[in-house]
Amino acid sequence: MLVAASVIAAHAVPAYAQPAGVPAAGPEEALDKKIAVWRFDALGIDAEIVQKLETLFRLELDRLDKVPLPSRRDIESKITAAEQNCTGEEKCLQAIGKRLNVDYVVSGTVGSLGDNYVLNIKAVEVSTGKSKIGIIAYGTSHWAIIEARDQLRKEYNLETDYLRLKAYPFTREVQEFVEKHDRVYVVEQNRDAQMASLLKLDLDSGLIPRLRSVAHIHGLPMDARSVTDEIMTMEGK
């Protein structure tokens, strides 16, 4: 999963000053995920300024997060020489995240806009490698899937990964998601399982046996319990 955000900080921010326009008090709810900050790259501005803004970002994130962030020294001691050259691609950020055993790896770029600096942040969700099961869904099925994944984890100790489709034709990420999992449940509110059929047409033939259709067709809005029970029935549990 990719998340992008933009933060505008005042020009010439001291190393530990509060950026202009940013409230001194952060969000009331602290984060509960393990996060690592990789690095921020400069886009045509002084590298020292970028380092100061990155330090500010780390301090604020470390204040909010319930789990301490790994330090730069910790990160560099655990990654390979090749990973040291990661420039923010999702694949290498996921590899770094797996070595650090975190849920998300954050990177970004810093550029200028008039008298302001613009910080573009990208957070990449790291697959833990624990799950052999994937779930694919789309549209308003999303909220039922989120709850169903929690039920599967808490009630059956079953870890899953989730891909939410947002466009057709499918992107390369869909094929890569199926390749990473032994079984992939395609959950949809469609009697004829049309999305599962489209996936079978699009994927390499060797991946088709991995797909399992969960078609929610009784006329009521999709609920998490129905998804959980159907997946566990197909899992033979």
Secondary structure in CASP SS format (residue, H / E / C, confidence):
PFRMAT SS
TARGET T0000
AUTHOR 0000-0000-0000
METHOD secondary structure of the structure
MODEL  1
M C 1.00
L E 1.00
V E 1.00
A E 1.00
A E 1.00
S E 1.00
V E 1.00
I E 1.00
A E 1.00
A E 1.00
H C 1.00
A C 1.00
V C 1.00
P C 1.00
A C 1.00
Y C 1.00
A C 1.00
Q C 1.00
P C 1.00
A C 1.00
G C 1.00
V C 1.00
P C 1.00
A C 1.00
A C 1.00
G C 1.00
P C 1.00
E C 1.00
E C 1.00
A C 1.00
L E 1.00
D C 1.00
K C 1.00
K C 1.00
I E 1.00
A E 1.00
V E 1.00
W E 1.00
R E 1.00
F E 1.00
D E 1.00
A E 1.00
L C 1.00
G C 1.00
I C 1.00
D C 1.00
A H 1.00
E H 1.00
I H 1.00
V H 1.00
Q H 1.00
K H 1.00
L H 1.00
E H 1.00
T H 1.00
L H 1.00
F H 1.00
R H 1.00
L H 1.00
E H 1.00
L H 1.00
D H 1.00
R H 1.00
L H 1.00
D E 1.00
K C 1.00
V C 1.00
P C 1.00
L C 1.00
P C 1.00
S C 1.00
R H 1.00
R H 1.00
D H 1.00
I H 1.00
E H 1.00
S H 1.00
K H 1.00
I C 1.00
T C 1.00
A C 1.00
A C 1.00
E H 1.00
Q H 1.00
N H 1.00
C C 1.00
T C 1.00
G C 1.00
E C 1.00
E H 1.00
K H 1.00
C H 1.00
L H 1.00
Q H 1.00
A H 1.00
I H 1.00
G H 1.00
K H 1.00
R H 1.00
L H 1.00
N C 1.00
V C 1.00
D C 1.00
Y E 1.00
V E 1.00
V E 1.00
S E 1.00
G E 1.00
T E 1.00
V E 1.00
G E 1.00
S E 1.00
L E 1.00
G C 1.00
D C 1.00
N E 1.00
Y E 1.00
V E 1.00
L E 1.00
N E 1.00
I E 1.00
K E 1.00
A E 1.00
V E 1.00
E E 1.00
V C 1.00
S C 1.00
T C 1.00
G C 1.00
K C 1.00
S C 1.00
K C 1.00
I E 1.00
G E 1.00
I E 1.00
I E 1.00
A E 1.00
Y E 1.00
G H 1.00
T H 1.00
S H 1.00
H H 1.00
W H 1.00
A H 1.00
I H 1.00
I H 1.00
E H 1.00
A H 1.00
R H 1.00
D H 1.00
Q H 1.00
L H 1.00
R H 1.00
K H 1.00
E H 1.00
Y H 1.00
N C 1.00
L C 1.00
E C 1.00
T E 1.00
D E 1.00
Y E 1.00
L E 1.00
R E 1.00
L E 1.00
K C 1.00
A C 1.00
Y C 1.00
P C 1.00
F C 1.00
T C 1.00
R H 1.00
E H 1.00
V H 1.00
Q H 1.00
E H 1.00
F H 1.00
V H 1.00
E H 1.00
K C 1.00
H C 1.00
D C 1.00
R E 1.00
V E 1.00
Y E 1.00
V E 1.00
V E 1.00
E E 1.00
Q C 1.00
N C 1.00
R C 1.00
D C 1.00
A C 1.00
Q H 1.00
M H 1.00
A H 1.00
S H 1.00
L H 1.00
L H 1.00
K H 1.00
L H 1.00
D H 1.00
L C 1.00
D C 1.00
S H 1.00
G H 1.00
L H 1.00
I H 1.00
P H 1.00
R H 1.00
L E 1.00
R E 1.00
S E 1.00
V E 1.00
A E 1.00
H C 1.00
I C 1.00
H C 1.00
G C 1.00
L C 1.00
P C 1.00
M C 1.00
D C 1.00
A H 1.00
R H 1.00
S H 1.00
V H 1.00
T H 1.00
D H 1.00
E H 1.00
I H 1.00
M H 1.00
T H 1.00
M H 1.00
E C 1.00
G C 1.00
K C 1.00
END
